[in-house]
Amino acid sequence: SSRISELVTSIKSYSHMDSEPSMEFVDLHKGVNSTITMLKFKFKRKQVAIEKAMDPNLPHVKALEGELNQVWTNLISNALDALPDDGTGKFIVRSYRRRNNICLEFEDNGTGIPKDIQSRIFEPFFTTKGIGEGTGMGLDIVHRVLKRHGGSITVESEPGRTCFLVCFPG
């Protein structure tokens, strides 16, 4: 029953069932944690280790929380898709302040993104997934949502390590 309660709370938080969509100050950690809870079955199925290094003193960010949850879902789902099924997968999320920015890093030890396509991954309909596995819209949505919120996203990738860095002014 505690697992069901945790899921229901995460679903309500994730979907914003109790609120009208409006810009308000939101706790980024809450959204990321709710998304991880929602995707827990994928982590368990692939036996992925989760590591969190979150700065508890970060200020909240003015945003549409539901849209940011789409960002977290796309980034975390993509990381999970890139990880092996053999229990060696590792997913790390970090948050910290860097100069005048609030930053979150989403890192995995998966296959990596080849250098020759890294500049295209935020283009609409661009995908490296097989037919029927991806639409190529996930990272385009991520990019557009972050831009609308005054944020940015960058990627560093090589075989065995991919890290998406999301930053907001703050």
PABA-962043 format. One record per residue: x, y, z of N, C-alpha, C in turn; residue in three letters; residue number from 1. Coordinates in Angstrom, 3 decimals. Layout:
N
<<X, Y, Z>, <X, Y, Z>, <X, Y, Z>, 'Ala', NUM>;
...
% end
This chain:
170
<<0.815, -1.203, 0.000>, <0.000, 0.000, 0.000>, <0.857, 1.265, 0.000>, 'Ser', 1>;
<<2.039, 1.194, 0.637>, <2.895, 2.382, 0.624>, <3.424, 2.646, -0.782>, 'Ser', 2>;
<<3.704, 1.587, -1.542>, <4.159, 1.743, -2.939>, <3.062, 2.374, -3.792>, 'Arg', 3>;
<<1.822, 1.938, -3.624>, <0.698, 2.509, -4.364>, <0.513, 3.967, -3.990>, 'Ile', 4>;
<<0.600, 4.265, -2.705>, <0.474, 5.650, -2.245>, <1.553, 6.530, -2.850>, 'Ser', 5>;
<<2.788, 6.021, -2.884>, <3.908, 6.756, -3.474>, <3.661, 7.024, -4.961>, 'Glu', 6>;
<<3.160, 6.012, -5.667>, <2.864, 6.168, -7.094>, <1.753, 7.184, -7.334>, 'Leu', 7>;
<<0.679, 7.108, -6.563>, <-0.439, 8.047, -6.729>, <0.022, 9.467, -6.458>, 'Val', 8>;
<<0.799, 9.669, -5.406>, <1.336, 10.997, -5.098>, <2.211, 11.497, -6.236>, 'Thr', 9>;
<<3.064, 10.629, -6.775>, <3.938, 11.019, -7.886>, <3.139, 11.337, -9.139>, 'Ser', 10>;
<<2.108, 10.542, -9.425>, <1.279, 10.792, -10.601>, <0.578, 12.137, -10.475>, 'Ile', 11>;
<<0.022, 12.425, -9.305>, <-0.657, 13.708, -9.106>, <0.314, 14.870, -9.243>, 'Lys', 12>;
<<1.506, 14.716, -8.673>, <2.519, 15.761, -8.772>, <2.980, 15.921, -10.209>, 'Ser', 13>;
<<3.238, 14.802, -10.868>, <3.749, 14.795, -12.236>, <2.750, 15.413, -13.206>, 'Tyr', 14>;
<<1.485, 15.040, -13.069>, <0.473, 15.480, -14.041>, <-0.197, 16.785, -13.663>, 'Ser', 15>;
<<0.039, 17.259, -12.467>, <-0.592, 18.488, -11.978>, <-2.103, 18.408, -12.023>, 'His', 16>;
<<-2.642, 17.275, -11.564>, <-4.083, 17.077, -11.564>, <-4.794, 18.097, -10.672>, 'Met', 17>;
<<-4.103, 18.614, -9.672>, <-4.744, 19.498, -8.707>, <-4.570, 20.981, -8.998>, 'Asp', 18>;
<<-4.058, 21.354, -10.175>, <-3.793, 22.777, -10.384>, <-3.990, 23.192, -11.835>, 'Ser', 19>;
<<-4.247, 24.476, -12.013>, <-4.332, 25.079, -13.344>, <-2.918, 25.361, -13.832>, 'Glu', 20>;
<<-2.651, 25.224, -15.136>, <-1.299, 25.512, -15.611>, <-0.978, 27.006, -15.556>, 'Pro', 21>;
<<-0.004, 27.348, -14.747>, <0.453, 28.734, -14.678>, <1.899, 28.726, -14.198>, 'Ser', 22>;
<<2.622, 29.775, -14.570>, <4.014, 29.900, -14.141>, <4.029, 30.151, -12.636>, 'Met', 23>;
<<4.753, 29.323, -11.943>, <4.921, 29.508, -10.507>, <6.298, 28.995, -10.128>, 'Glu', 24>;
<<6.735, 29.314, -8.938>, <8.044, 28.858, -8.497>, <7.954, 27.381, -8.118>, 'Phe', 25>;
<<8.783, 26.568, -8.776>, <8.722, 25.122, -8.582>, <10.061, 24.567, -8.111>, 'Val', 26>;
<<9.961, 23.488, -7.375>, <11.122, 22.756, -6.887>, <11.525, 21.755, -7.968>, 'Asp', 27>;
<<12.652, 21.982, -8.611>, <13.113, 21.098, -9.681>, <13.327, 19.671, -9.193>, 'Leu', 28>;
<<13.815, 19.532, -7.972>, <14.062, 18.199, -7.418>, <12.779, 17.389, -7.322>, 'His', 29>;
<<11.697, 18.047, -6.932>, <10.415, 17.354, -6.790>, <9.991, 16.751, -8.126>, 'Lys', 30>;
<<10.112, 17.524, -9.202>, <9.738, 17.026, -10.524>, <10.618, 15.880, -10.985>, 'Gly', 31>;
<<11.919, 16.009, -10.786>, <12.851, 14.954, -11.189>, <12.572, 13.681, -10.385>, 'Val', 32>;
<<12.386, 13.831, -9.075>, <12.119, 12.658, -8.237>, <10.799, 11.985, -8.602>, 'Asn', 33>;
<<9.767, 12.773, -8.902>, <8.486, 12.193, -9.320>, <8.642, 11.431, -10.629>, 'Ser', 34>;
<<9.427, 11.980, -11.547>, <9.648, 11.314, -12.831>, <10.400, 10.003, -12.630>, 'Thr', 35>;
<<11.399, 10.000, -11.788>, <12.135, 8.765, -11.496>, <11.188, 7.723, -10.894>, 'Ile', 36>;
<<10.321, 8.159, -9.993>, <9.344, 7.237, -9.407>, <8.427, 6.668, -10.483>, 'Thr', 37>;
<<7.973, 7.536, -11.402>, <7.089, 7.085, -12.478>, <7.782, 6.068, -13.393>, 'Met', 38>;
<<9.086, 6.199, -13.554>, <9.834, 5.312, -14.453>, <10.569, 4.193, -13.706>, 'Leu', 39>;
<<10.258, 4.028, -12.434>, <10.948, 3.052, -11.593>, <10.921, 1.643, -12.190>, 'Lys', 40>;
<<9.803, 1.290, -12.843>, <9.702, -0.045, -13.437>, <10.768, -0.261, -14.507>, 'Phe', 41>;
<<11.111, 0.799, -15.272>, <12.152, 0.677, -16.298>, <13.529, 0.510, -15.649>, 'Lys', 42>;
<<13.755, 1.270, -14.573>, <15.023, 1.135, -13.855>, <15.177, -0.292, -13.324>, 'Phe', 43>;
<<14.085, -0.818, -12.743>, <14.139, -2.169, -12.169>, <14.307, -3.224, -13.256>, 'Lys', 44>;
<<13.576, -3.080, -14.364>, <13.635, -4.068, -15.440>, <15.061, -4.199, -15.978>, 'Arg', 45>;
<<15.761, -3.062, -16.093>, <17.136, -3.089, -16.620>, <18.179, -3.181, -15.507>, 'Lys', 46>;
<<17.715, -3.209, -14.245>, <18.615, -3.266, -13.087>, <19.617, -2.114, -13.101>, 'Gln', 47>;
<<19.096, -0.913, -13.349>, <19.931, 0.283, -13.438>, <20.126, 0.873, -12.045>, 'Val', 48>;
<<21.363, 1.168, -11.715>, <21.677, 1.847, -10.455>, <21.394, 3.338, -10.612>, 'Ala', 49>;
<<20.736, 3.911, -9.621>, <20.427, 5.343, -9.632>, <21.276, 6.014, -8.567>, 'Ile', 50>;
<<21.936, 7.103, -8.982>, <22.721, 7.897, -8.042>, <22.219, 9.334, -8.116>, 'Glu', 51>;
<<21.968, 9.928, -6.954>, <21.516, 11.318, -6.910>, <22.499, 12.138, -6.090>, 'Lys', 52>;
<<22.876, 13.289, -6.641>, <23.721, 14.248, -5.936>, <23.050, 15.608, -6.108>, 'Ala', 53>;
<<22.038, 15.846, -5.281>, <21.195, 17.030, -5.446>, <21.480, 18.036, -4.325>, 'Met', 54>;
<<21.730, 19.267, -4.727>, <21.969, 20.346, -3.770>, <20.634, 20.751, -3.140>, 'Asp', 55>;
<<20.449, 20.485, -1.853>, <19.157, 20.784, -1.209>, <18.884, 22.281, -1.035>, 'Pro', 56>;
<<19.876, 23.114, -1.287>, <19.722, 24.552, -1.049>, <19.425, 25.358, -2.307>, 'Asn', 57>;
<<19.118, 24.701, -3.411>, <18.840, 25.441, -4.643>, <17.505, 26.163, -4.551>, 'Leu', 58>;
<<17.457, 27.376, -5.093>, <16.170, 28.090, -5.117>, <15.224, 27.459, -6.134>, 'Pro', 59>;
<<13.951, 27.743, -5.961>, <12.959, 27.264, -6.922>, <13.043, 28.109, -8.194>, 'His', 60>;
<<12.514, 27.560, -9.295>, <12.562, 28.206, -10.599>, <11.144, 28.505, -11.051>, 'Val', 61>;
<<10.931, 29.702, -11.615>, <9.607, 30.048, -12.125>, <9.387, 29.312, -13.443>, 'Lys', 62>;
<<8.349, 28.454, -13.465>, <8.147, 27.589, -14.628>, <6.750, 26.994, -14.627>, 'Ala', 63>;
<<6.426, 26.358, -15.734>, <5.246, 25.504, -15.824>, <5.728, 24.104, -15.459>, 'Leu', 64>;
<<5.376, 23.652, -14.291>, <5.922, 22.397, -13.773>, <5.582, 21.211, -14.672>, 'Glu', 65>;
<<4.396, 21.185, -15.236>, <4.018, 20.090, -16.127>, <4.910, 20.004, -17.348>, 'Gly', 66>;
<<5.288, 21.160, -17.895>, <6.192, 21.160, -19.057>, <7.586, 20.686, -18.672>, 'Glu', 67>;
<<8.044, 21.098, -17.498>, <9.364, 20.628, -17.059>, <9.347, 19.120, -16.835>, 'Leu', 68>;
<<8.223, 18.583, -16.381>, <8.136, 17.141, -16.204>, <8.281, 16.408, -17.540>, 'Asn', 69>;
<<7.835, 17.030, -18.629>, <8.055, 16.445, -19.959>, <9.551, 16.400, -20.267>, 'Gln', 70>;
<<10.261, 17.454, -19.882>, <11.718, 17.503, -20.086>, <12.375, 16.349, -19.333>, 'Val', 71>;
<<12.049, 16.231, -18.041>, <12.683, 15.180, -17.221>, <12.349, 13.799, -17.785>, 'Trp', 72>;
<<11.095, 13.600, -18.191>, <10.686, 12.300, -18.729>, <11.468, 11.948, -19.984>, 'Thr', 73>;
<<11.596, 12.887, -20.901>, <12.334, 12.613, -22.140>, <13.806, 12.321, -21.862>, 'Asn', 74>;
<<14.431, 13.129, -21.025>, <15.859, 12.932, -20.758>, <16.118, 11.610, -20.043>, 'Leu', 75>;
<<15.302, 11.300, -19.050>, <15.516, 10.073, -18.282>, <15.163, 8.845, -19.125>, 'Ile', 76>;
<<14.076, 8.904, -19.883>, <13.694, 7.777, -20.747>, <14.765, 7.505, -21.792>, 'Ser', 77>;
<<15.307, 8.554, -22.392>, <16.373, 8.371, -23.381>, <17.604, 7.725, -22.747>, 'Asn', 78>;
<<17.945, 8.168, -21.543>, <19.087, 7.569, -20.850>, <18.836, 6.080, -20.619>, 'Ala', 79>;
<<17.639, 5.744, -20.162>, <17.311, 4.339, -19.913>, <17.370, 3.517, -21.193>, 'Leu', 80>;
<<16.902, 4.094, -22.301>, <16.940, 3.394, -23.581>, <18.370, 3.096, -24.014>, 'Asp', 81>;
<<19.312, 3.956, -23.644>, <20.708, 3.794, -24.061>, <21.481, 2.824, -23.177>, 'Ala', 82>;
<<20.889, 2.448, -22.052>, <21.602, 1.581, -21.106>, <21.402, 0.108, -21.429>, 'Leu', 83>;
<<22.415, -0.711, -21.103>, <22.310, -2.153, -21.364>, <21.298, -2.817, -20.424>, 'Pro', 84>;
<<20.862, -3.998, -20.796>, <19.892, -4.763, -20.002>, <20.555, -5.712, -19.009>, 'Asp', 85>;
<<21.864, -5.649, -18.888>, <22.582, -6.669, -18.112>, <22.896, -6.276, -16.662>, 'Asp', 86>;
<<22.305, -5.182, -16.190>, <22.532, -4.784, -14.804>, <23.748, -3.915, -14.586>, 'Gly', 87>;
<<24.463, -3.551, -15.646>, <25.651, -2.702, -15.490>, <25.336, -1.220, -15.710>, 'Thr', 88>;
<<24.087, -0.908, -16.037>, <23.695, 0.471, -16.311>, <23.695, 1.334, -15.060>, 'Gly', 89>;
<<24.107, 2.585, -15.254>, <24.148, 3.536, -14.152>, <23.576, 4.862, -14.635>, 'Lys', 90>;
<<22.695, 5.452, -13.834>, <22.093, 6.749, -14.137>, <22.380, 7.671, -12.961>, 'Phe', 91>;
<<22.895, 8.865, -13.283>, <23.253, 9.842, -12.240>, <22.538, 11.155, -12.535>, 'Ile', 92>;
<<21.921, 11.719, -11.519>, <21.352, 13.062, -11.650>, <22.002, 13.937, -10.578>, 'Val', 93>;
<<22.452, 15.118, -11.010>, <23.101, 16.074, -10.109>, <22.415, 17.426, -10.256>, 'Arg', 94>;
<<22.402, 18.177, -9.187>, <21.946, 19.567, -9.275>, <22.911, 20.430, -8.476>, 'Ser', 95>;
<<23.102, 21.634, -8.971>, <24.047, 22.540, -8.316>, <23.859, 23.944, -8.885>, 'Tyr', 96>;
<<24.461, 24.901, -8.192>, <24.489, 26.278, -8.673>, <25.831, 26.509, -9.346>, 'Arg', 97>;
<<25.790, 27.118, -10.536>, <27.022, 27.482, -11.241>, <26.881, 28.934, -11.659>, 'Arg', 98>;
<<27.684, 29.772, -11.079>, <27.587, 31.215, -11.277>, <26.135, 31.659, -11.019>, 'Arg', 99>;
<<25.475, 32.245, -12.000>, <24.097, 32.704, -11.818>, <23.078, 31.725, -12.380>, 'Asn', 100>;
<<23.448, 30.452, -12.441>, <22.549, 29.448, -13.008>, <22.264, 28.326, -12.023>, 'Asn', 101>;
<<21.088, 27.742, -12.200>, <20.713, 26.536, -11.487>, <20.804, 25.418, -12.525>, 'Ile', 102>;
<<21.634, 24.417, -12.241>, <21.927, 23.394, -13.245>, <21.567, 21.996, -12.754>, 'Cys', 103>;
<<21.143, 21.180, -13.709>, <20.905, 19.766, -13.467>, <21.632, 18.986, -14.544>, 'Leu', 104>;
<<22.287, 17.914, -14.144>, <22.969, 17.024, -15.072>, <22.287, 15.660, -15.029>, 'Glu', 105>;
<<22.099, 15.099, -16.210>, <21.535, 13.762, -16.356>, <22.576, 12.936, -17.097>, 'Phe', 106>;
<<23.207, 12.018, -16.390>, <24.330, 11.263, -16.955>, <24.031, 9.772, -16.944>, 'Glu', 107>;
<<24.462, 9.094, -18.006>, <24.348, 7.636, -18.048>, <25.641, 7.051, -18.603>, 'Asp', 108>;
<<25.818, 5.765, -18.391>, <27.011, 5.079, -18.906>, <26.639, 4.163, -20.072>, 'Asn', 109>;
<<25.710, 4.630, -20.890>, <25.232, 3.848, -22.034>, <26.105, 3.966, -23.265>, 'Gly', 110>;
<<25.487, 3.722, -24.402>, <26.198, 3.617, -25.679>, <26.823, 4.915, -26.164>, 'Thr', 111>;
<<26.283, 6.038, -25.731>, <26.793, 7.325, -26.196>, <26.138, 7.743, -27.500>, 'Gly', 112>;
<<26.337, 9.001, -27.842>, <25.801, 9.581, -29.076>, <26.996, 9.874, -29.981>, 'Ile', 113>;
<<27.032, 9.287, -31.171>, <28.178, 9.531, -32.060>, <28.386, 11.029, -32.323>, 'Pro', 114>;
<<29.639, 11.438, -32.348>, <29.992, 12.854, -32.552>, <29.347, 13.447, -33.801>, 'Lys', 115>;
<<29.281, 12.658, -34.883>, <28.791, 13.202, -36.150>, <27.292, 13.505, -36.152>, 'Asp', 116>;
<<26.551, 13.050, -35.146>, <25.120, 13.385, -35.109>, <24.729, 14.235, -33.909>, 'Ile', 117>;
<<25.669, 14.522, -33.022>, <25.344, 15.285, -31.810>, <24.716, 16.642, -32.125>, 'Gln', 118>;
<<25.120, 17.270, -33.201>, <24.581, 18.594, -33.544>, <23.140, 18.509, -34.055>, 'Ser', 119>;
<<22.655, 17.311, -34.355>, <21.303, 17.153, -34.924>, <20.270, 16.629, -33.941>, 'Arg', 120>;
<<20.667, 16.218, -32.755>, <19.738, 15.504, -31.877>, <18.552, 16.340, -31.402>, 'Ile', 121>;
<<18.643, 17.661, -31.459>, <17.519, 18.503, -31.041>, <16.611, 18.887, -32.207>, 'Phe', 122>;
<<16.913, 18.397, -33.403>, <16.077, 18.678, -34.575>, <14.794, 17.853, -34.497>, 'Glu', 123>;
<<13.659, 18.457, -34.927>, <12.421, 17.674, -34.938>, <12.532, 16.488, -35.894>, 'Pro', 124>;
<<11.990, 15.359, -35.463>, <11.911, 14.109, -36.224>, <13.249, 13.398, -36.412>, 'Phe', 125>;
<<14.322, 13.917, -35.815>, <15.601, 13.214, -35.909>, <15.660, 12.169, -34.797>, 'Phe', 126>;
<<15.896, 10.939, -35.153>, <15.996, 9.874, -34.163>, <17.061, 8.867, -34.573>, 'Thr', 127>;
<<17.651, 8.248, -33.565>, <18.600, 7.164, -33.814>, <17.940, 5.821, -33.518>, 'Thr', 128>;
<<16.696, 5.878, -33.052>, <15.976, 4.656, -32.690>, <15.387, 4.017, -33.940>, 'Lys', 129>;
<<15.098, 2.752, -33.824>, <14.536, 2.005, -34.945>, <13.113, 2.437, -35.267>, 'Gly', 130>;
<<12.612, 1.982, -36.397>, <11.248, 2.299, -36.823>, <10.268, 1.779, -35.779>, 'Ile', 131>;
<<9.347, 2.646, -35.388>, <8.355, 2.285, -34.387>, <8.822, 2.433, -32.952>, 'Gly', 132>;
<<10.078, 2.807, -32.741>, <10.615, 2.935, -31.389>, <10.695, 4.374, -30.915>, 'Glu', 133>;
<<10.776, 5.329, -31.821>, <10.881, 6.722, -31.428>, <10.373, 7.631, -32.525>, 'Gly', 134>;
<<9.892, 8.798, -32.130>, <9.341, 9.745, -33.103>, <10.346, 10.809, -33.510>, 'Thr', 135>;
<<11.400, 10.975, -32.714>, <12.336, 12.054, -32.986>, <11.828, 13.393, -32.476>, 'Gly', 136>;
<<10.813, 13.362, -31.628>, <10.245, 14.612, -31.105>, <10.684, 14.903, -29.665>, 'Met', 137>;
<<11.172, 13.901, -28.953>, <11.489, 14.067, -27.533>, <12.460, 15.191, -27.235>, 'Gly', 138>;
<<13.624, 15.172, -27.875>, <14.623, 16.202, -27.584>, <14.261, 17.542, -28.213>, 'Leu', 139>;
<<13.483, 17.544, -29.275>, <12.967, 18.796, -29.827>, <12.034, 19.456, -28.807>, 'Asp', 140>;
<<11.157, 18.665, -28.202>, <10.259, 19.183, -27.160>, <11.068, 19.703, -25.989>, 'Ile', 141>;
<<12.065, 18.936, -25.557>, <12.937, 19.363, -24.456>, <13.538, 20.732, -24.768>, 'Val', 142>;
<<14.107, 20.868, -25.958>, <14.764, 22.115, -26.358>, <13.771, 23.283, -26.354>, 'His', 143>;
<<12.577, 23.079, -26.932>, <11.580, 24.154, -27.012>, <11.060, 24.552, -25.629>, 'Arg', 144>;
<<10.801, 23.582, -24.770>, <10.313, 23.882, -23.415>, <11.370, 24.672, -22.643>, 'Val', 145>;
<<12.613, 24.246, -22.712>, <13.670, 24.955, -21.977>, <13.863, 26.367, -22.516>, 'Leu', 146>;
<<13.799, 26.529, -23.815>, <13.927, 27.857, -24.420>, <12.806, 28.777, -23.924>, 'Lys', 147>;
<<11.569, 28.237, -23.881>, <10.418, 29.019, -23.407>, <10.587, 29.430, -21.940>, 'Arg', 148>;
<<11.328, 28.634, -21.175>, <11.556, 28.926, -19.760>, <12.864, 29.688, -19.512>, 'His', 149>;
<<13.523, 30.115, -20.578>, <14.781, 30.855, -20.426>, <15.956, 29.961, -20.079>, 'Gly', 150>;
<<15.776, 28.656, -20.223>, <16.830, 27.706, -19.892>, <17.619, 27.285, -21.113>, 'Gly', 151>;
<<18.583, 26.414, -20.887>, <19.418, 25.908, -21.979>, <19.724, 24.437, -21.729>, 'Ser', 152>;
<<20.151, 23.780, -22.804>, <20.564, 22.383, -22.690>, <21.762, 22.155, -23.596>, 'Ile', 153>;
<<22.723, 21.421, -23.081>, <23.894, 21.020, -23.867>, <24.132, 19.533, -23.609>, 'Thr', 154>;
<<24.912, 18.926, -24.484>, <25.223, 17.509, -24.325>, <26.707, 17.275, -24.537>, 'Val', 155>;
<<27.250, 16.373, -23.745>, <28.601, 15.842, -23.940>, <28.429, 14.339, -24.016>, 'Glu', 156>;
<<29.004, 13.730, -25.041>, <28.821, 12.292, -25.159>, <30.003, 11.618, -25.835>, 'Ser', 157>;
<<30.263, 10.422, -25.355>, <31.267, 9.525, -25.922>, <30.811, 8.128, -25.515>, 'Glu', 158>;
<<31.322, 7.093, -26.139>, <30.909, 5.752, -25.732>, <31.146, 5.536, -24.236>, 'Pro', 159>;
<<30.107, 5.110, -23.534>, <30.215, 4.864, -22.098>, <29.857, 6.045, -21.220>, 'Gly', 160>;
<<29.575, 7.206, -21.803>, <29.193, 8.361, -20.990>, <28.467, 9.404, -21.837>, 'Arg', 161>;
<<27.233, 9.694, -21.439>, <26.481, 10.797, -22.026>, <25.963, 11.639, -20.886>, 'Thr', 162>;
<<26.106, 12.955, -21.022>, <25.649, 13.866, -19.975>, <24.919, 15.040, -20.616>, 'Cys', 163>;
<<23.646, 15.191, -20.256>, <22.868, 16.352, -20.661>, <22.884, 17.340, -19.506>, 'Phe', 164>;
<<23.240, 18.592, -19.811>, <23.292, 19.657, -18.821>, <22.171, 20.639, -19.101>, 'Leu', 165>;
<<21.273, 20.785, -18.135>, <20.145, 21.712, -18.221>, <20.403, 22.832, -17.222>, 'Val', 166>;
<<20.317, 24.082, -17.696>, <20.547, 25.224, -16.810>, <19.417, 26.246, -16.937>, 'Cys', 167>;
<<19.092, 26.845, -15.810>, <18.099, 27.922, -15.735>, <18.763, 29.130, -15.103>, 'Phe', 168>;
<<18.376, 30.346, -15.535>, <18.895, 31.516, -14.831>, <18.345, 31.530, -13.418>, 'Pro', 169>;
<<19.151, 31.952, -12.491>, <18.630, 31.995, -11.125>, <19.673, 32.380, -10.153>, 'Gly', 170>;
% end
